[in-house]
């Protein structure tokens, strides 16, 4: 028999149901103690402390207001194991529950956390985290190597995203343990195998699903960090959940918050390009359709015009204009020829009036010697020399006395 549900069928506003949850939480969970590991520690400008308490399976938001924090000389740090006392509450603005911490007590800091910090400082000082050593992630990878457990949720998440977003990619699964004492050596060997493939993969995804610090420890091993740094192929680290950080995340060329997010990062450019091409294709089809419609309208308009029905209309006026021009040209030529003829006759008359024949007709004569030269002075002749005199109707030969 199902327990009675006192609010079954009742309609709430978001504010009303949130306040109801807040009252129930604060009424039941007062003065409770919670043990866990401090993560995502942040001090606001107001002096209030915000952090998470986590263990292997879950995470709880926490806030410690500055007036409570001042009562304790304890300096909270990332990874610190603590026991806090306080009241469970609901922050209505964001709709999530949290513990309002009144007291805090430090438990022993785990050896693994101390080892993590020690190795992190060591490798950072050697430059393994330096940005200048980060290899560029290819924008359009074609071959992707995935190093993870073949049976874990991570590989399923990665394959799901890659096949959905970019189904033509070549994906190489390099199986390895991701937890336990044998995991670190296997991860190192998997990285070496990926770099030995021919042709080489364009990028490597290295990771696993979430877990405790102990579960993720293989990715905090020094040999794994150095193998990532040594890789000639860009490595994307995707270990655990967004709140988890490992040494592998700092050494890798890129850190993704989750395995599926890593897959999204790898193919985002390809997806964006496909979407861009699809958008261009749509615009092209729209442009072609618009061009066709405009051309069809112009054709219909032209086909319905009188010019297409009676094309001779286009030439009739031009032919008439041509005839008019021809007539004007002919008239202009005739006028010019008449003017030239009249001027020629006048010049010819003047020339004839000045010519020798006209002079002879007026009673004058021309005396020439036998060599044809004209005699214009007496001294040009001598007695006994024969000369001829040209008159209007012939020649008179005579002898000089």
MIZA-99129 format. One record per residue (C-alpha): residue number from 1; x, z, y. Coordinates in nm, 3 decimals, always signed. Example, Ala and Ser with C-alpha at 12.3 -4.5 7.8 and 13.67 -1.06 7.14 Angstrom:
REM residues 2
<pos:1 | x:+1.230 | z:+0.780 | y:-0.450>
<pos:2 | x:+1.367 | z:+0.714 | y:-0.106>
REM end
This chain:
REM residues 401
<pos:1 | x:+0.000 | z:+0.000 | y:+0.000>
<pos:2 | x:+0.146 | z:-0.105 | y:+0.336>
<pos:3 | x:+0.209 | z:+0.171 | y:+0.592>
<pos:4 | x:-0.028 | z:+0.186 | y:+0.884>
<pos:5 | x:+0.077 | z:-0.027 | y:+1.184>
<pos:6 | x:-0.063 | z:+0.148 | y:+1.493>
<pos:7 | x:+0.007 | z:-0.145 | y:+1.727>
<pos:8 | x:-0.114 | z:-0.428 | y:+1.501>
<pos:9 | x:-0.293 | z:-0.693 | y:+1.704>
<pos:10 | x:-0.210 | z:-0.536 | y:+2.040>
<pos:11 | x:-0.080 | z:-0.769 | y:+2.312>
<pos:12 | x:+0.218 | z:-0.650 | y:+2.520>
<pos:13 | x:+0.404 | z:-0.788 | y:+2.816>
<pos:14 | x:+0.782 | z:-0.812 | y:+2.773>
<pos:15 | x:+0.826 | z:-0.517 | y:+3.008>
<pos:16 | x:+0.566 | z:-0.306 | y:+2.832>
<pos:17 | x:+0.701 | z:-0.356 | y:+2.481>
<pos:18 | x:+1.059 | z:-0.302 | y:+2.599>
<pos:19 | x:+0.962 | z:+0.027 | y:+2.765>
<pos:20 | x:+0.776 | z:+0.132 | y:+2.449>
<pos:21 | x:+1.087 | z:+0.067 | y:+2.239>
<pos:22 | x:+1.296 | z:+0.254 | y:+2.495>
<pos:23 | x:+1.070 | z:+0.560 | y:+2.477>
<pos:24 | x:+1.071 | z:+0.558 | y:+2.097>
<pos:25 | x:+1.452 | z:+0.528 | y:+2.074>
<pos:26 | x:+1.518 | z:+0.793 | y:+2.336>
<pos:27 | x:+1.259 | z:+1.022 | y:+2.182>
<pos:28 | x:+1.403 | z:+1.004 | y:+1.828>
<pos:29 | x:+1.778 | z:+0.945 | y:+1.863>
<pos:30 | x:+1.884 | z:+1.223 | y:+2.101>
<pos:31 | x:+2.207 | z:+1.416 | y:+2.063>
<pos:32 | x:+2.338 | z:+1.195 | y:+1.780>
<pos:33 | x:+2.701 | z:+1.136 | y:+1.687>
<pos:34 | x:+2.845 | z:+0.797 | y:+1.594>
<pos:35 | x:+3.190 | z:+0.714 | y:+1.457>
<pos:36 | x:+3.350 | z:+0.374 | y:+1.496>
<pos:37 | x:+3.630 | z:+0.162 | y:+1.638>
<pos:38 | x:+3.648 | z:+0.090 | y:+2.011>
<pos:39 | x:+3.643 | z:-0.281 | y:+2.099>
<pos:40 | x:+3.583 | z:-0.494 | y:+2.410>
<pos:41 | x:+3.662 | z:-0.197 | y:+2.633>
<pos:42 | x:+3.591 | z:-0.264 | y:+3.000>
<pos:43 | x:+3.594 | z:-0.041 | y:+3.308>
<pos:44 | x:+3.361 | z:-0.159 | y:+3.581>
<pos:45 | x:+3.442 | z:-0.134 | y:+3.950>
<pos:46 | x:+3.199 | z:+0.158 | y:+3.962>
<pos:47 | x:+3.416 | z:+0.354 | y:+3.718>
<pos:48 | x:+3.166 | z:+0.337 | y:+3.430>
<pos:49 | x:+3.308 | z:+0.244 | y:+3.087>
<pos:50 | x:+3.152 | z:-0.024 | y:+2.870>
<pos:51 | x:+3.263 | z:-0.086 | y:+2.512>
<pos:52 | x:+3.148 | z:-0.154 | y:+2.160>
<pos:53 | x:+3.166 | z:+0.069 | y:+1.857>
<pos:54 | x:+3.212 | z:-0.128 | y:+1.537>
<pos:55 | x:+3.275 | z:-0.086 | y:+1.170>
<pos:56 | x:+3.291 | z:-0.335 | y:+0.885>
<pos:57 | x:+2.926 | z:-0.435 | y:+0.894>
<pos:58 | x:+2.783 | z:-0.374 | y:+1.239>
<pos:59 | x:+2.842 | z:-0.331 | y:+1.611>
<pos:60 | x:+2.684 | z:-0.093 | y:+1.865>
<pos:61 | x:+2.700 | z:-0.127 | y:+2.244>
<pos:62 | x:+2.806 | z:+0.185 | y:+2.434>
<pos:63 | x:+2.824 | z:+0.301 | y:+2.794>
<pos:64 | x:+2.993 | z:+0.612 | y:+2.929>
<pos:65 | x:+2.917 | z:+0.686 | y:+3.291>
<pos:66 | x:+3.202 | z:+0.794 | y:+3.511>
<pos:67 | x:+3.079 | z:+1.152 | y:+3.561>
<pos:68 | x:+3.090 | z:+1.207 | y:+3.185>
<pos:69 | x:+3.420 | z:+1.022 | y:+3.143>
<pos:70 | x:+3.590 | z:+1.249 | y:+3.399>
<pos:71 | x:+3.522 | z:+1.553 | y:+3.179>
<pos:72 | x:+3.767 | z:+1.424 | y:+2.918>
<pos:73 | x:+4.134 | z:+1.348 | y:+2.959>
<pos:74 | x:+4.111 | z:+1.103 | y:+2.671>
<pos:75 | x:+4.223 | z:+0.748 | y:+2.753>
<pos:76 | x:+4.016 | z:+0.509 | y:+2.545>
<pos:77 | x:+4.202 | z:+0.210 | y:+2.400>
<pos:78 | x:+4.115 | z:-0.097 | y:+2.199>
<pos:79 | x:+4.112 | z:-0.023 | y:+1.827>
<pos:80 | x:+4.089 | z:+0.352 | y:+1.871>
<pos:81 | x:+3.877 | z:+0.536 | y:+1.613>
<pos:82 | x:+3.643 | z:+0.777 | y:+1.793>
<pos:83 | x:+3.341 | z:+0.998 | y:+1.741>
<pos:84 | x:+3.100 | z:+0.986 | y:+2.032>
<pos:85 | x:+2.796 | z:+1.199 | y:+2.102>
<pos:86 | x:+2.501 | z:+1.094 | y:+2.311>
<pos:87 | x:+2.154 | z:+0.946 | y:+2.322>
<pos:88 | x:+2.034 | z:+0.611 | y:+2.197>
<pos:89 | x:+1.871 | z:+0.411 | y:+2.472>
<pos:90 | x:+1.742 | z:+0.063 | y:+2.552>
<pos:91 | x:+1.878 | z:-0.131 | y:+2.850>
<pos:92 | x:+1.557 | z:-0.302 | y:+2.953>
<pos:93 | x:+1.714 | z:-0.567 | y:+3.179>
<pos:94 | x:+1.893 | z:-0.727 | y:+2.884>
<pos:95 | x:+1.666 | z:-0.606 | y:+2.607>
<pos:96 | x:+1.938 | z:-0.452 | y:+2.388>
<pos:97 | x:+1.987 | z:-0.103 | y:+2.263>
<pos:98 | x:+2.296 | z:+0.109 | y:+2.329>
<pos:99 | x:+2.429 | z:+0.459 | y:+2.307>
<pos:100 | x:+2.477 | z:+0.651 | y:+2.629>
<pos:101 | x:+2.792 | z:+0.848 | y:+2.552>
<pos:102 | x:+2.809 | z:+1.210 | y:+2.672>
<pos:103 | x:+3.106 | z:+1.329 | y:+2.464>
<pos:104 | x:+3.398 | z:+1.150 | y:+2.302>
<pos:105 | x:+3.656 | z:+1.264 | y:+2.049>
<pos:106 | x:+3.955 | z:+1.066 | y:+1.926>
<pos:107 | x:+4.007 | z:+1.030 | y:+1.555>
<pos:108 | x:+4.338 | z:+0.917 | y:+1.405>
<pos:109 | x:+4.435 | z:+0.566 | y:+1.508>
<pos:110 | x:+4.473 | z:+0.354 | y:+1.194>
<pos:111 | x:+4.815 | z:+0.240 | y:+1.081>
<pos:112 | x:+4.694 | z:-0.120 | y:+1.068>
<pos:113 | x:+4.608 | z:-0.114 | y:+1.437>
<pos:114 | x:+4.951 | z:+0.025 | y:+1.521>
<pos:115 | x:+5.114 | z:-0.248 | y:+1.309>
<pos:116 | x:+4.899 | z:-0.509 | y:+1.483>
<pos:117 | x:+5.010 | z:-0.395 | y:+1.829>
<pos:118 | x:+5.375 | z:-0.374 | y:+1.723>
<pos:119 | x:+5.381 | z:-0.727 | y:+1.577>
<pos:120 | x:+5.183 | z:-0.866 | y:+1.870>
<pos:121 | x:+5.439 | z:-0.734 | y:+2.119>
<pos:122 | x:+5.727 | z:-0.862 | y:+1.908>
<pos:123 | x:+5.598 | z:-1.216 | y:+1.873>
<pos:124 | x:+5.489 | z:-1.230 | y:+2.235>
<pos:125 | x:+5.841 | z:-1.134 | y:+2.345>
<pos:126 | x:+5.979 | z:-1.419 | y:+2.131>
<pos:127 | x:+5.753 | z:-1.669 | y:+2.308>
<pos:128 | x:+5.523 | z:-1.754 | y:+2.016>
<pos:129 | x:+5.220 | z:-1.708 | y:+2.239>
<pos:130 | x:+5.359 | z:-1.901 | y:+2.538>
<pos:131 | x:+5.133 | z:-2.178 | y:+2.676>
<pos:132 | x:+5.420 | z:-2.426 | y:+2.693>
<pos:133 | x:+5.443 | z:-2.421 | y:+2.313>
<pos:134 | x:+5.076 | z:-2.502 | y:+2.263>
<pos:135 | x:+5.019 | z:-2.849 | y:+2.116>
<pos:136 | x:+4.741 | z:-3.061 | y:+2.261>
<pos:137 | x:+4.429 | z:-3.088 | y:+2.050>
<pos:138 | x:+4.353 | z:-3.461 | y:+1.992>
<pos:139 | x:+4.043 | z:-3.580 | y:+2.173>
<pos:140 | x:+3.922 | z:-3.804 | y:+1.891>
<pos:141 | x:+4.058 | z:-3.679 | y:+1.555>
<pos:142 | x:+3.991 | z:-3.889 | y:+1.246>
<pos:143 | x:+4.141 | z:-3.665 | y:+0.973>
<pos:144 | x:+4.078 | z:-3.289 | y:+0.979>
<pos:145 | x:+4.234 | z:-3.035 | y:+0.743>
<pos:146 | x:+4.034 | z:-2.716 | y:+0.681>
<pos:147 | x:+4.227 | z:-2.418 | y:+0.544>
<pos:148 | x:+3.989 | z:-2.148 | y:+0.423>
<pos:149 | x:+3.821 | z:-2.006 | y:+0.116>
<pos:150 | x:+3.637 | z:-2.281 | y:-0.074>
<pos:151 | x:+3.350 | z:-2.043 | y:-0.154>
<pos:152 | x:+3.305 | z:-1.862 | y:+0.178>
<pos:153 | x:+3.042 | z:-1.913 | y:+0.447>
<pos:154 | x:+3.308 | z:-2.044 | y:+0.687>
<pos:155 | x:+3.369 | z:-2.367 | y:+0.496>
<pos:156 | x:+2.996 | z:-2.433 | y:+0.469>
<pos:157 | x:+2.951 | z:-2.378 | y:+0.842>
<pos:158 | x:+3.241 | z:-2.607 | y:+0.929>
<pos:159 | x:+3.129 | z:-2.887 | y:+0.695>
<pos:160 | x:+2.772 | z:-2.861 | y:+0.820>
<pos:161 | x:+2.876 | z:-2.909 | y:+1.183>
<pos:162 | x:+3.129 | z:-3.186 | y:+1.114>
<pos:163 | x:+2.894 | z:-3.389 | y:+0.894>
<pos:164 | x:+2.610 | z:-3.350 | y:+1.142>
<pos:165 | x:+2.809 | z:-3.425 | y:+1.456>
<pos:166 | x:+3.060 | z:-3.680 | y:+1.324>
<pos:167 | x:+2.976 | z:-3.802 | y:+0.973>
<pos:168 | x:+3.258 | z:-4.059 | y:+0.960>
<pos:169 | x:+3.540 | z:-3.803 | y:+0.978>
<pos:170 | x:+3.783 | z:-3.763 | y:+0.688>
<pos:171 | x:+3.786 | z:-3.393 | y:+0.594>
<pos:172 | x:+4.056 | z:-3.238 | y:+0.374>
<pos:173 | x:+3.969 | z:-2.897 | y:+0.227>
<pos:174 | x:+4.282 | z:-2.697 | y:+0.143>
<pos:175 | x:+4.156 | z:-2.394 | y:-0.054>
<pos:176 | x:+4.325 | z:-2.058 | y:-0.012>
<pos:177 | x:+4.258 | z:-1.687 | y:-0.039>
<pos:178 | x:+4.168 | z:-1.535 | y:+0.296>
<pos:179 | x:+4.170 | z:-1.169 | y:+0.197>
<pos:180 | x:+4.397 | z:-0.947 | y:-0.009>
<pos:181 | x:+4.769 | z:-0.919 | y:-0.079>
<pos:182 | x:+4.806 | z:-1.280 | y:-0.198>
<pos:183 | x:+4.621 | z:-1.433 | y:+0.094>
<pos:184 | x:+4.908 | z:-1.452 | y:+0.346>
<pos:185 | x:+5.152 | z:-1.643 | y:+0.115>
<pos:186 | x:+4.874 | z:-1.884 | y:+0.017>
<pos:187 | x:+4.787 | z:-1.951 | y:+0.382>
<pos:188 | x:+5.153 | z:-2.023 | y:+0.457>
<pos:189 | x:+5.169 | z:-2.268 | y:+0.165>
<pos:190 | x:+4.844 | z:-2.433 | y:+0.273>
<pos:191 | x:+4.987 | z:-2.494 | y:+0.622>
<pos:192 | x:+5.299 | z:-2.646 | y:+0.467>
<pos:193 | x:+5.085 | z:-2.870 | y:+0.242>
<pos:194 | x:+4.879 | z:-2.990 | y:+0.537>
<pos:195 | x:+5.196 | z:-3.087 | y:+0.725>
<pos:196 | x:+5.325 | z:-3.272 | y:+0.416>
<pos:197 | x:+5.022 | z:-3.498 | y:+0.376>
<pos:198 | x:+5.062 | z:-3.870 | y:+0.446>
<pos:199 | x:+4.900 | z:-3.976 | y:+0.664>
<pos:200 | x:+4.902 | z:-3.643 | y:+0.840>
<pos:201 | x:+4.580 | z:-3.476 | y:+0.953>
<pos:202 | x:+4.517 | z:-3.490 | y:+1.326>
<pos:203 | x:+4.425 | z:-3.121 | y:+1.348>
<pos:204 | x:+4.403 | z:-2.812 | y:+1.125>
<pos:205 | x:+4.117 | z:-2.560 | y:+1.125>
<pos:206 | x:+4.237 | z:-2.224 | y:+0.993>
<pos:207 | x:+3.995 | z:-1.936 | y:+0.951>
<pos:208 | x:+3.733 | z:-1.737 | y:+0.768>
<pos:209 | x:+3.416 | z:-1.539 | y:+0.834>
<pos:210 | x:+3.402 | z:-1.194 | y:+0.989>
<pos:211 | x:+3.505 | z:-0.860 | y:+0.843>
<pos:212 | x:+3.688 | z:-0.539 | y:+0.911>
<pos:213 | x:+4.044 | z:-0.514 | y:+1.034>
<pos:214 | x:+4.153 | z:-0.474 | y:+0.673>
<pos:215 | x:+3.957 | z:-0.781 | y:+0.563>
<pos:216 | x:+4.116 | z:-0.997 | y:+0.833>
<pos:217 | x:+4.464 | z:-0.859 | y:+0.790>
<pos:218 | x:+4.609 | z:-1.169 | y:+0.622>
<pos:219 | x:+4.579 | z:-1.342 | y:+0.959>
<pos:220 | x:+4.784 | z:-1.064 | y:+1.119>
<pos:221 | x:+5.083 | z:-1.114 | y:+0.888>
<pos:222 | x:+5.408 | z:-1.224 | y:+1.047>
<pos:223 | x:+5.470 | z:-1.501 | y:+0.792>
<pos:224 | x:+5.134 | z:-1.656 | y:+0.876>
<pos:225 | x:+5.204 | z:-1.637 | y:+1.251>
<pos:226 | x:+5.540 | z:-1.811 | y:+1.210>
<pos:227 | x:+5.392 | z:-2.077 | y:+0.981>
<pos:228 | x:+5.130 | z:-2.159 | y:+1.247>
<pos:229 | x:+5.400 | z:-2.178 | y:+1.515>
<pos:230 | x:+5.612 | z:-2.404 | y:+1.292>
<pos:231 | x:+5.328 | z:-2.650 | y:+1.221>
<pos:232 | x:+5.378 | z:-2.997 | y:+1.366>
<pos:233 | x:+5.002 | z:-3.047 | y:+1.354>
<pos:234 | x:+4.783 | z:-2.868 | y:+1.614>
<pos:235 | x:+4.614 | z:-2.559 | y:+1.469>
<pos:236 | x:+4.277 | z:-2.419 | y:+1.575>
<pos:237 | x:+4.231 | z:-2.057 | y:+1.470>
<pos:238 | x:+3.874 | z:-1.953 | y:+1.385>
<pos:239 | x:+3.893 | z:-1.610 | y:+1.225>
<pos:240 | x:+3.595 | z:-1.376 | y:+1.210>
<pos:241 | x:+3.335 | z:-1.330 | y:+1.482>
<pos:242 | x:+3.370 | z:-1.366 | y:+1.858>
<pos:243 | x:+3.467 | z:-0.998 | y:+1.896>
<pos:244 | x:+3.748 | z:-1.023 | y:+1.638>
<pos:245 | x:+4.103 | z:-1.107 | y:+1.741>
<pos:246 | x:+4.401 | z:-1.164 | y:+1.512>
<pos:247 | x:+4.767 | z:-1.252 | y:+1.558>
<pos:248 | x:+4.678 | z:-1.601 | y:+1.435>
<pos:249 | x:+4.449 | z:-1.645 | y:+1.737>
<pos:250 | x:+4.737 | z:-1.581 | y:+1.978>
<pos:251 | x:+4.985 | z:-1.814 | y:+1.803>
<pos:252 | x:+4.743 | z:-2.100 | y:+1.735>
<pos:253 | x:+4.720 | z:-2.393 | y:+1.975>
<pos:254 | x:+4.354 | z:-2.309 | y:+2.035>
<pos:255 | x:+4.132 | z:-2.014 | y:+1.943>
<pos:256 | x:+3.767 | z:-2.066 | y:+1.854>
<pos:257 | x:+3.531 | z:-1.765 | y:+1.838>
<pos:258 | x:+3.382 | z:-1.868 | y:+1.502>
<pos:259 | x:+3.442 | z:-2.133 | y:+1.232>
<pos:260 | x:+3.137 | z:-2.333 | y:+1.335>
<pos:261 | x:+3.249 | z:-2.318 | y:+1.700>
<pos:262 | x:+3.587 | z:-2.458 | y:+1.592>
<pos:263 | x:+3.412 | z:-2.753 | y:+1.429>
<pos:264 | x:+3.211 | z:-2.808 | y:+1.748>
<pos:265 | x:+3.529 | z:-2.804 | y:+1.957>
<pos:266 | x:+3.697 | z:-3.064 | y:+1.734>
<pos:267 | x:+3.419 | z:-3.321 | y:+1.759>
<pos:268 | x:+3.279 | z:-3.248 | y:+2.105>
<pos:269 | x:+3.457 | z:-3.545 | y:+2.266>
<pos:270 | x:+3.339 | z:-3.781 | y:+1.991>
<pos:271 | x:+2.985 | z:-3.652 | y:+2.031>
<pos:272 | x:+3.003 | z:-3.685 | y:+2.410>
<pos:273 | x:+3.138 | z:-4.038 | y:+2.372>
<pos:274 | x:+2.858 | z:-4.135 | y:+2.134>
<pos:275 | x:+2.601 | z:-3.989 | y:+2.369>
<pos:276 | x:+2.763 | z:-4.175 | y:+2.660>
<pos:277 | x:+2.758 | z:-4.502 | y:+2.463>
<pos:278 | x:+2.394 | z:-4.443 | y:+2.369>
<pos:279 | x:+2.310 | z:-4.382 | y:+2.735>
<pos:280 | x:+2.495 | z:-4.700 | y:+2.837>
<pos:281 | x:+2.317 | z:-4.894 | y:+2.566>
<pos:282 | x:+1.982 | z:-4.767 | y:+2.693>
<pos:283 | x:+2.073 | z:-4.862 | y:+3.051>
<pos:284 | x:+2.188 | z:-5.206 | y:+2.933>
<pos:285 | x:+1.861 | z:-5.267 | y:+2.750>
<pos:286 | x:+1.668 | z:-5.155 | y:+3.057>
<pos:287 | x:+1.875 | z:-5.387 | y:+3.278>
<pos:288 | x:+1.827 | z:-5.683 | y:+3.042>
<pos:289 | x:+1.454 | z:-5.614 | y:+3.027>
<pos:290 | x:+1.433 | z:-5.592 | y:+3.407>
<pos:291 | x:+1.636 | z:-5.912 | y:+3.446>
<pos:292 | x:+1.409 | z:-6.089 | y:+3.198>
<pos:293 | x:+1.095 | z:-5.976 | y:+3.379>
<pos:294 | x:+1.233 | z:-6.090 | y:+3.715>
<pos:295 | x:+1.345 | z:-6.424 | y:+3.570>
<pos:296 | x:+1.004 | z:-6.474 | y:+3.405>
<pos:297 | x:+0.825 | z:-6.404 | y:+3.733>
<pos:298 | x:+1.047 | z:-6.652 | y:+3.914>
<pos:299 | x:+0.990 | z:-6.911 | y:+3.642>
<pos:300 | x:+0.614 | z:-6.863 | y:+3.648>
<pos:301 | x:+0.617 | z:-6.893 | y:+4.028>
<pos:302 | x:+0.830 | z:-7.206 | y:+4.017>
<pos:303 | x:+0.633 | z:-7.363 | y:+3.732>
<pos:304 | x:+0.312 | z:-7.318 | y:+3.927>
<pos:305 | x:+0.444 | z:-7.473 | y:+4.247>
<pos:306 | x:+0.356 | z:-7.828 | y:+4.359>
<pos:307 | x:+0.723 | z:-7.929 | y:+4.343>
<pos:308 | x:+0.731 | z:-7.903 | y:+3.965>
<pos:309 | x:+0.398 | z:-8.081 | y:+3.934>
<pos:310 | x:+0.503 | z:-8.363 | y:+4.177>
<pos:311 | x:+0.885 | z:-8.366 | y:+4.189>
<pos:312 | x:+0.884 | z:-8.683 | y:+4.405>
<pos:313 | x:+0.786 | z:-8.459 | y:+4.696>
<pos:314 | x:+1.146 | z:-8.331 | y:+4.704>
<pos:315 | x:+1.284 | z:-8.685 | y:+4.770>
<pos:316 | x:+1.013 | z:-8.851 | y:+4.975>
<pos:317 | x:+1.108 | z:-8.697 | y:+5.306>
<pos:318 | x:+1.480 | z:-8.745 | y:+5.240>
<pos:319 | x:+1.426 | z:-9.110 | y:+5.153>
<pos:320 | x:+1.230 | z:-9.158 | y:+5.475>
<pos:321 | x:+1.505 | z:-8.988 | y:+5.671>
<pos:322 | x:+1.758 | z:-9.216 | y:+5.502>
<pos:323 | x:+1.561 | z:-9.524 | y:+5.606>
<pos:324 | x:+1.548 | z:-9.396 | y:+5.962>
<pos:325 | x:+1.922 | z:-9.338 | y:+5.966>
<pos:326 | x:+1.986 | z:-9.685 | y:+5.823>
<pos:327 | x:+1.770 | z:-9.841 | y:+6.095>
<pos:328 | x:+1.951 | z:-9.648 | y:+6.366>
<pos:329 | x:+2.285 | z:-9.753 | y:+6.221>
<pos:330 | x:+2.191 | z:-10.118 | y:+6.206>
<pos:331 | x:+2.063 | z:-10.111 | y:+6.564>
<pos:332 | x:+2.378 | z:-9.941 | y:+6.687>
<pos:333 | x:+2.597 | z:-10.204 | y:+6.515>
<pos:334 | x:+2.403 | z:-10.490 | y:+6.662>
<pos:335 | x:+2.430 | z:-10.346 | y:+7.011>
<pos:336 | x:+2.803 | z:-10.293 | y:+6.973>
<pos:337 | x:+2.856 | z:-10.647 | y:+6.839>
<pos:338 | x:+2.658 | z:-10.790 | y:+7.132>
<pos:339 | x:+2.868 | z:-10.594 | y:+7.381>
<pos:340 | x:+3.191 | z:-10.705 | y:+7.212>
<pos:341 | x:+3.076 | z:-11.070 | y:+7.215>
<pos:342 | x:+2.986 | z:-11.061 | y:+7.583>
<pos:343 | x:+3.317 | z:-10.899 | y:+7.676>
<pos:344 | x:+3.506 | z:-11.156 | y:+7.467>
<pos:345 | x:+3.336 | z:-11.447 | y:+7.643>
<pos:346 | x:+3.420 | z:-11.303 | y:+7.985>
<pos:347 | x:+3.784 | z:-11.252 | y:+7.889>
<pos:348 | x:+3.801 | z:-11.600 | y:+7.735>
<pos:349 | x:+3.667 | z:-11.753 | y:+8.056>
<pos:350 | x:+3.924 | z:-11.567 | y:+8.260>
<pos:351 | x:+4.197 | z:-11.670 | y:+8.025>
<pos:352 | x:+4.091 | z:-12.034 | y:+8.034>
<pos:353 | x:+4.077 | z:-12.025 | y:+8.413>
<pos:354 | x:+4.435 | z:-11.914 | y:+8.419>
<pos:355 | x:+4.553 | z:-12.146 | y:+8.139>
<pos:356 | x:+4.764 | z:-12.466 | y:+8.190>
<pos:357 | x:+4.477 | z:-12.704 | y:+8.104>
<pos:358 | x:+4.263 | z:-12.563 | y:+8.380>
<pos:359 | x:+4.551 | z:-12.620 | y:+8.628>
<pos:360 | x:+4.598 | z:-12.979 | y:+8.507>
<pos:361 | x:+4.228 | z:-13.049 | y:+8.552>
<pos:362 | x:+4.264 | z:-12.955 | y:+8.916>
<pos:363 | x:+4.525 | z:-13.240 | y:+8.972>
<pos:364 | x:+4.844 | z:-13.057 | y:+8.900>
<pos:365 | x:+5.110 | z:-13.175 | y:+8.650>
<pos:366 | x:+5.389 | z:-13.017 | y:+8.443>
<pos:367 | x:+5.736 | z:-13.178 | y:+8.425>
<pos:368 | x:+5.938 | z:-13.121 | y:+8.112>
<pos:369 | x:+6.279 | z:-13.225 | y:+7.997>
<pos:370 | x:+6.333 | z:-13.391 | y:+7.665>
<pos:371 | x:+6.416 | z:-13.057 | y:+7.503>
<pos:372 | x:+6.071 | z:-12.933 | y:+7.609>
<pos:373 | x:+6.188 | z:-12.699 | y:+7.887>
<pos:374 | x:+5.981 | z:-12.695 | y:+8.205>
<pos:375 | x:+6.140 | z:-12.833 | y:+8.524>
<pos:376 | x:+6.059 | z:-12.601 | y:+8.811>
<pos:377 | x:+6.347 | z:-12.699 | y:+9.046>
<pos:378 | x:+6.522 | z:-13.026 | y:+9.144>
<pos:379 | x:+6.858 | z:-12.887 | y:+9.048>
<pos:380 | x:+6.751 | z:-12.870 | y:+8.686>
<pos:381 | x:+6.767 | z:-13.255 | y:+8.663>
<pos:382 | x:+7.031 | z:-13.519 | y:+8.722>
<pos:383 | x:+7.012 | z:-13.891 | y:+8.812>
<pos:384 | x:+6.935 | z:-14.124 | y:+8.520>
<pos:385 | x:+6.791 | z:-13.841 | y:+8.308>
<pos:386 | x:+6.458 | z:-13.920 | y:+8.145>
<pos:387 | x:+6.181 | z:-13.658 | y:+8.189>
<pos:388 | x:+5.809 | z:-13.663 | y:+8.103>
<pos:389 | x:+5.524 | z:-13.546 | y:+8.320>
<pos:390 | x:+5.218 | z:-13.390 | y:+8.159>
<pos:391 | x:+4.890 | z:-13.464 | y:+8.334>
<pos:392 | x:+4.528 | z:-13.393 | y:+8.234>
<pos:393 | x:+4.491 | z:-13.683 | y:+7.990>
<pos:394 | x:+4.845 | z:-13.748 | y:+7.865>
<pos:395 | x:+5.220 | z:-13.784 | y:+7.928>
<pos:396 | x:+5.406 | z:-13.999 | y:+8.183>
<pos:397 | x:+5.773 | z:-14.071 | y:+8.098>
<pos:398 | x:+5.997 | z:-14.137 | y:+8.406>
<pos:399 | x:+6.364 | z:-14.161 | y:+8.500>
<pos:400 | x:+6.521 | z:-13.947 | y:+8.768>
<pos:401 | x:+6.662 | z:-14.158 | y:+9.064>
REM end
